[in-house]
Amino acid sequence: MSTVSSLNQVLTQLRKLPAASEPERATWEDVRRPFRVLTVTSNKGGVGKTTLATNLAVYFRALREDLPILLLGLDDQSLIDRMFALEPRPTEQTVLSAFRGGSLTRAIRLGQYGVHYLPSSPDVAQLKHEIDGAFHLQRVLLATCWRGLVVIDTKSDLEILTQNAIAASDLTLVPVEDHASLDEAQKVFDLLDTWEHSGARARVLLSLVDRRIKYSDAESRDILGLLVSEIRRRKLPMFESFISRSPKVQSLTTNPHGRAVSILHGATNSLVHRQMQHLASDVLAALGADGTENESTPEESEHWCNHTLRYRLGDGTPNSDDETLFGELEPRYREFFVAALDPAGRCEPVHETLRADLEREPVDRRCFDSLNALALAYFRMHAARLNPESRLGSLRLSLRSAKVCAELPGVYDKTADSRLRDAILDFFEDAARRERTSPRTASRRLAPLVESLGREESDPARIARIRSLRIQLARRGFASAA
């Protein structure tokens, strides 16, 4: 009898425990997890969710070789398998069986590019009828205890599987390409509100942007400006990075071999490659997974997430309004701008504050703000050279603008931060493009600066960009193409 009595007591205690399908949310919020979770989602199809999720996984792995990446898809598509599977034959363990088993561990496979993934299942939608509540995935991930970063791709809906992904995410990336997808993005933030989660746990990303779409409205000259204005009007957090529409990228998923190729390996020289690099760096920073120590307060962290690190001038950036940027930077670098933009040319620009900010370690927003300040001054002097009413001669302006941007090659060689190096190359590429219509003296001053870039550079992509710049100037007779 005593044994039966003891067994009854145990059963009584077990009945009081929470059901496996309804984990306590406090467990997820309070536990010190060895992993972070990123979800890419939209209730609208065709905005590039799977392309973003799969390629971000590759770029994360390239940027942080010490950070294990696990990719899983809650959709019934096979793109993840076509990009990452090392063996063509199907496997018994899939995302469906892993969910049903309560842990992802047995289904995890090592795939191409060093990315781990879960094989997809055409029947994954069956889980919608088996999962009770939006927090089941939290329990599954805790049981898996992955160490690193988990990237989740979702179906184009806001049903129970997608809700599980959002609820388990430290950051949700919501791609937007038009007004319809922006309206759907709003629903993600509304869902987070119902769970009393901070809106900072999600960010809008402008995706598949086609800047050939123009408008006559002065405030919204193109589709990028229109969507940025609308997102800001709604006060939704967003990444300053964005991804352009590209036929080259679309072609990477369709080829005679049937294998999908990553942007990093199939479109290295494209604009989208650079944009993906920026985005991956920004997302890692927002997740606190960029490998740097973060000693800021939660309030400061949210502030910096909304002001991601990147060079904002030139073609292909969402905040190209020079006047707005000048208003932000002029108070900090007042003496520099007064001297650099003085039409009489009575004094030399003061670089001390700019140089100190550019050389900050670890790299933070001040580096990028000082780069933008140099660029603003350079391009405004460039515009003055083209203005026949300018009170200064073209040669004097050319000399001054060369002195302004001469800070950058030295900083390029000193910094080991890939984001700042890429941003400096962005500036020189913008400068080289705009110099096509300027006096020849300006290009002569620009060419030696480009020639001095990256003498100790080891990254193949940046070496190729520097060489392309040199060749571009050499064809106009201003530098050696060697």
C-alpha positions in Angstrom: 0.0 0.0 0.0 2.8 2.4 0.8 4.2 2.0 -2.7 0.8 2.7 -4.3 0.4 5.7 -2.0 3.8 7.1 -2.9 3.1 6.6 -6.6 -0.2 8.5 -6.3 1.6 11.3 -4.6 4.1 11.5 -7.4 1.3 11.5 -10.0 -0.5 14.3 -8.2 2.6 16.4 -8.2 3.2 15.8 -11.9 -0.4 16.9 -12.7 0.4 20.2 -11.2 3.3 20.9 -13.6 2.7 23.0 -16.7 1.8 21.2 -19.9 4.7 20.7 -22.4 2.7 22.6 -25.0 2.2 25.6 -22.7 5.6 26.6 -21.3 5.8 29.4 -18.8 6.9 32.6 -20.5 8.9 33.6 -17.5 11.2 30.7 -18.1 12.2 32.1 -21.5 12.6 35.7 -20.3 14.5 34.9 -17.2 16.9 32.1 -18.2 20.5 32.9 -19.3 20.4 31.4 -22.8 23.5 30.4 -24.7 21.9 31.4 -28.0 20.1 34.4 -29.7 17.2 34.1 -32.1 16.5 36.1 -35.3 13.3 35.6 -37.2 12.6 36.9 -40.7 8.8 37.2 -41.3 6.1 39.0 -43.3 2.4 38.3 -43.7 2.9 39.2 -47.4 4.6 36.9 -49.9 7.3 37.9 -52.4 9.2 40.3 -50.2 12.4 38.2 -50.1 12.1 36.6 -46.7 13.8 33.3 -47.5 16.5 35.0 -49.6 17.2 37.2 -46.6 17.2 34.4 -44.0 19.4 32.1 -46.0 21.9 34.7 -47.1 22.1 36.4 -43.7 23.0 33.0 -42.3 25.9 32.8 -44.7 27.1 36.4 -44.0 26.8 35.9 -40.3 29.1 32.9 -40.6 31.6 34.8 -42.8 31.6 37.8 -40.4 31.8 35.7 -37.2 33.6 32.4 -37.8 33.5 31.7 -34.1 29.7 32.0 -34.0 27.7 28.8 -34.8 24.7 29.5 -37.0 21.6 27.3 -37.1 19.0 28.0 -39.8 15.5 26.5 -39.8 12.5 27.1 -42.0 8.9 26.9 -40.9 7.8 26.9 -44.5 7.3 23.9 -46.9 9.7 25.2 -49.5 13.0 23.5 -50.2 15.3 26.4 -50.8 17.2 25.9 -47.5 18.0 22.3 -48.6 19.0 23.3 -52.1 21.4 25.9 -50.7 22.9 24.1 -47.7 22.5 20.3 -48.1 25.8 18.5 -48.7 24.1 15.3 -49.7 21.1 15.2 -52.1 19.4 12.2 -50.5 16.5 12.9 -48.1 16.9 12.4 -44.4 14.5 11.0 -41.9 15.1 13.8 -39.4 13.4 17.0 -40.5 12.1 20.2 -38.9 8.7 18.4 -38.5 10.1 15.4 -36.6 12.3 17.7 -34.5 9.4 19.7 -33.3 7.4 16.6 -32.5 10.4 15.2 -30.6 10.6 18.3 -28.4 14.2 19.1 -29.4 16.0 20.1 -32.6 19.3 18.4 -31.7 18.9 15.1 -33.7 17.8 16.8 -36.9 20.6 19.5 -37.1 22.9 19.0 -40.0 26.2 20.8 -41.0 25.7 22.3 -44.4 27.5 24.4 -47.1 29.4 27.5 -46.0 29.7 26.1 -42.4 26.0 26.9 -41.7 24.0 24.3 -39.7 20.5 23.8 -40.8 17.4 21.7 -40.3 16.1 19.7 -43.3 12.8 21.1 -44.5 9.5 19.1 -44.6 6.7 19.5 -47.1 4.3 18.5 -44.2 5.5 21.1 -41.7 2.1 22.8 -41.8 0.7 19.8 -39.8 2.3 21.3 -36.7 -0.3 24.1 -36.8 -2.9 21.5 -35.5 -0.5 20.0 -33.0 0.9 23.1 -31.2 -1.2 24.7 -28.5 -0.1 28.3 -27.9 2.5 30.7 -29.3 5.3 29.8 -26.9 5.9 26.1 -27.7 9.1 26.9 -29.8 10.6 28.5 -26.8 10.5 25.2 -24.9 11.9 23.3 -28.0 14.8 25.7 -28.3 15.6 25.6 -24.6 15.7 21.8 -24.8 18.0 22.0 -27.9 20.3 24.5 -26.1 22.1 25.6 -29.3 25.1 27.7 -28.6 25.3 30.5 -31.1 22.7 32.2 -33.3 19.4 30.7 -34.6 17.9 32.1 -37.8 14.2 31.3 -38.5 12.5 31.7 -41.9 8.7 31.7 -41.7 5.7 31.2 -44.0 3.8 34.2 -45.4 1.2 34.3 -42.6 0.8 35.2 -39.0 -0.6 31.9 -37.9 0.5 29.8 -34.9 3.9 28.6 -36.3 4.9 32.2 -37.3 3.7 33.4 -33.9 6.0 30.9 -32.2 8.9 32.2 -34.2 8.2 35.8 -33.3 7.7 35.0 -29.6 11.0 33.1 -29.5 13.0 35.9 -31.2 15.3 38.4 -29.7 14.9 40.3 -32.9 12.3 40.0 -35.7 13.2 41.3 -39.2 10.2 42.4 -41.2 10.9 43.0 -44.9 8.9 45.7 -46.6 8.9 46.5 -50.4 5.6 48.5 -50.8 2.6 49.9 -49.0 0.9 46.6 -48.9 3.8 44.8 -47.1 4.2 47.8 -44.8 0.5 47.4 -43.7 1.3 43.7 -43.0 4.5 44.7 -41.1 2.4 46.8 -38.7 0.6 43.6 -37.6 3.8 42.2 -36.3 4.3 45.2 -34.0 0.7 45.0 -33.0 1.2 41.3 -32.1 4.2 42.2 -29.9 2.1 44.8 -28.2 -0.4 42.1 -27.2 2.4 40.2 -25.6 3.6 43.3 -23.9 6.9 43.0 -25.7 8.9 46.0 -26.6 8.6 47.2 -30.3 12.4 47.3 -30.3 12.3 43.5 -30.6 11.3 44.0 -34.3 12.8 46.1 -37.1 11.5 47.0 -40.5 13.9 46.3 -43.4 13.3 47.8 -46.9 13.8 44.9 -49.3 13.7 44.5 -53.1 14.0 48.3 -53.5 13.8 49.5 -57.1 15.1 53.1 -57.1 14.2 53.4 -60.8 10.7 54.1 -59.5 10.5 57.9 -59.3 7.9 60.4 -58.2 7.4 64.1 -58.9 6.8 64.8 -55.2 9.8 66.8 -53.9 9.7 65.1 -50.5 9.5 61.5 -52.0 11.6 61.6 -55.1 11.7 57.8 -55.3 10.1 54.7 -53.8 12.8 54.5 -51.1 12.2 58.0 -49.9 8.4 57.4 -49.9 8.6 54.2 -47.8 11.2 55.7 -45.4 8.9 58.7 -44.8 5.9 56.5 -44.2 7.7 54.2 -41.8 8.9 57.2 -39.8 5.4 58.6 -39.8 4.2 55.4 -38.2 7.1 55.5 -35.8 8.2 52.0 -36.6 11.8 51.1 -35.8 13.8 50.2 -39.0 17.3 49.4 -40.2 19.1 52.1 -42.2 20.5 49.3 -44.3 18.3 48.2 -47.2 18.4 45.6 -50.0 18.0 46.6 -53.7 16.1 44.5 -56.3 18.6 42.6 -58.4 18.1 40.3 -61.4 21.6 38.8 -60.6 20.4 37.8 -57.1 17.2 36.3 -58.5 19.3 34.2 -60.9 21.2 32.6 -58.1 18.4 30.3 -57.1 17.8 29.0 -60.6 20.5 27.2 -62.5 21.1 23.9 -64.4 22.6 22.2 -61.3 19.5 22.9 -59.2 21.5 24.2 -56.3 20.9 27.7 -54.9 24.0 29.9 -54.5 24.5 32.5 -51.9 25.0 36.2 -52.7 28.4 36.1 -51.0 29.6 33.4 -53.3 27.7 34.2 -56.5 27.4 38.0 -56.7 30.5 39.3 -54.9 30.9 42.4 -57.1 27.3 43.4 -56.9 25.7 46.3 -54.9 23.5 43.8 -53.1 26.6 42.0 -51.8 27.7 45.3 -50.1 24.3 45.9 -48.8 24.1 42.4 -47.3 27.4 43.0 -45.6 26.1 46.2 -44.0 22.9 44.5 -43.0 24.5 41.5 -41.5 26.8 43.7 -39.4 23.9 45.8 -38.3 21.8 42.8 -37.3 24.7 41.2 -35.3 25.2 44.5 -33.5 21.4 44.8 -32.7 21.5 41.2 -31.4 24.6 41.9 -29.3 26.3 39.1 -31.3 28.9 41.2 -33.1 31.8 40.1 -30.9 32.2 43.5 -29.1 31.6 44.2 -25.4 28.4 46.1 -24.8 28.6 48.2 -21.7 25.7 50.6 -22.6 22.4 50.9 -20.7 19.2 49.4 -22.2 18.1 52.9 -23.1 21.4 53.6 -24.9 21.3 50.2 -26.7 17.8 50.9 -28.1 19.1 54.4 -29.2 22.0 53.0 -31.1 19.9 50.2 -32.7 17.8 52.9 -34.2 21.0 54.7 -35.6 22.9 51.8 -37.1 26.5 52.2 -38.1 27.1 53.1 -41.7 28.1 55.8 -44.1 24.9 57.6 -45.2 25.9 59.7 -48.1 26.1 58.8 -51.8 24.0 56.6 -54.0 22.3 53.6 -52.5 21.6 54.9 -48.9 18.2 55.8 -47.4 19.3 59.0 -45.7 20.9 61.0 -48.5 19.4 64.3 -47.5 22.6 66.4 -47.0 20.8 69.2 -45.2 19.3 66.9 -42.5 22.7 65.2 -42.0 24.5 68.6 -41.9 22.1 69.7 -39.2 23.0 66.6 -37.1 26.7 66.9 -37.5 27.4 70.7 -37.6 27.1 71.3 -33.8 29.7 68.6 -33.1 32.2 69.7 -35.8 31.4 73.4 -36.0 35.0 74.7 -36.3 35.7 72.1 -39.0 32.7 73.1 -41.2 33.3 76.8 -40.7 36.8 76.5 -42.0 36.2 73.8 -44.7 33.2 75.6 -46.2 34.4 79.2 -45.9 34.0 80.7 -49.3 36.9 83.1 -48.7 39.3 80.2 -47.9 41.0 82.2 -45.1 41.8 79.2 -42.8 42.5 75.5 -42.9 39.9 72.9 -41.7 40.4 71.7 -38.2 40.7 67.9 -38.1 41.5 67.1 -34.5 38.0 66.1 -33.4 37.3 64.3 -36.6 40.5 62.3 -36.5 39.8 61.3 -32.8 36.3 60.2 -33.7 37.4 58.3 -36.8 40.1 56.4 -34.8 37.8 55.4 -31.9 38.1 51.7 -30.8 36.0 49.8 -30.8 34.3 51.3 -33.8 31.0 53.0 -33.0 28.6 55.6 -34.5 31.1 58.5 -34.0 33.4 56.9 -36.6 30.7 56.9 -39.2 29.5 60.4 -38.2 33.0 61.8 -38.7 33.2 60.1 -42.0 29.9 61.7 -43.1 31.2 65.1 -41.9 34.3 64.7 -44.1 32.2 63.6 -47.0 29.7 66.5 -46.6 32.5 69.0 -46.7 34.2 67.2 -49.6 31.1 67.1 -51.8 30.0 70.6 -51.0 33.4 71.9 -52.1 33.1 69.7 -55.1 29.8 71.4 -55.9 31.4 74.8 -55.4 34.0 74.0 -58.0 31.3 73.4 -60.5 29.5 76.6 -59.6 30.7 79.4 -61.9 29.7 82.0 -59.3 32.1 80.5 -56.7 34.5 83.1 -55.3 37.3 80.6 -55.0 39.3 79.2 -57.9 38.8 75.6 -58.8 42.4 74.7 -57.9 42.2 76.2 -54.4 39.0 74.3 -53.8 40.5 71.1 -55.2 43.5 71.4 -52.8 41.2 72.0 -49.8 38.9 69.1 -50.6 41.9 66.8 -51.1 43.2 67.8 -47.6 39.8 67.1 -46.1 39.5 63.5 -47.4 43.2 62.8 -47.0 42.4 61.6 -43.4 40.7 58.5 -44.7 43.6 56.4 -46.2 45.5 56.6 -42.9 42.4 55.6 -40.9 41.7 52.7 -43.4 45.1 51.2 -42.7 44.8 51.6 -38.9 41.4 50.1 -38.4 40.7 46.4 -38.4 36.9 47.0 -38.4 35.5 45.7 -41.7 32.4 48.0 -41.5 34.5 51.2 -41.4 36.8 49.9 -44.1 33.8 49.2 -46.3 32.3 52.6 -45.5 35.5 54.4 -46.5 35.6 52.5 -49.8 31.9 53.5 -50.3 33.0 57.2 -50.0 35.9 56.9 -52.5 33.6 55.1 -55.0 31.0 57.9 -54.6 33.7 60.5 -55.0 35.1 58.8 -58.1 31.7 58.7 -59.7 31.0 62.4 -59.0 34.4 63.5 -60.2 33.5 62.6 -63.8 32.1 66.0 -64.4 34.6 68.0 -62.2 37.8 69.8 -63.2 40.7 67.5 -63.9 42.7 68.8 -61.0 40.1 67.3 -58.6 40.7 63.8 -60.0 44.4 64.3 -59.9 44.1 65.0 -56.1 41.8 62.1 -55.6 43.9 59.5 -57.4 46.9 59.5 -55.1 44.6 59.0 -52.1 43.0 56.0 -53.8 46.4 54.7 -54.7 47.5 54.7 -51.1 44.5 52.6 -49.9 44.8 49.1 -48.6 48.5 48.4 -48.9 48.1 45.8 -46.2 44.5 44.7 -47.2 43.9 41.0 -47.1 40.2 40.7 -47.8 39.7 39.7 -51.5 36.4 41.6 -51.9 38.0 44.9 -50.7 41.1 44.3 -52.8 38.9 43.9 -55.9 37.0 47.2 -55.0 40.3 49.1 -54.6 41.7 47.7 -57.9 38.5 48.7 -59.6 38.8 52.2 -58.3 42.4 52.5 -59.5 41.5 51.2 -62.9 38.6 53.6 -63.2 40.9 56.6 -62.5 43.7 55.2 -64.6 41.4 55.0 -67.7 41.1 58.8 -67.3 44.8 59.2 -67.1 45.1 59.9 -63.4 46.6 56.8 -61.7 48.4 53.6 -62.4 46.2 50.5 -62.9 48.8 48.2 -61.3 
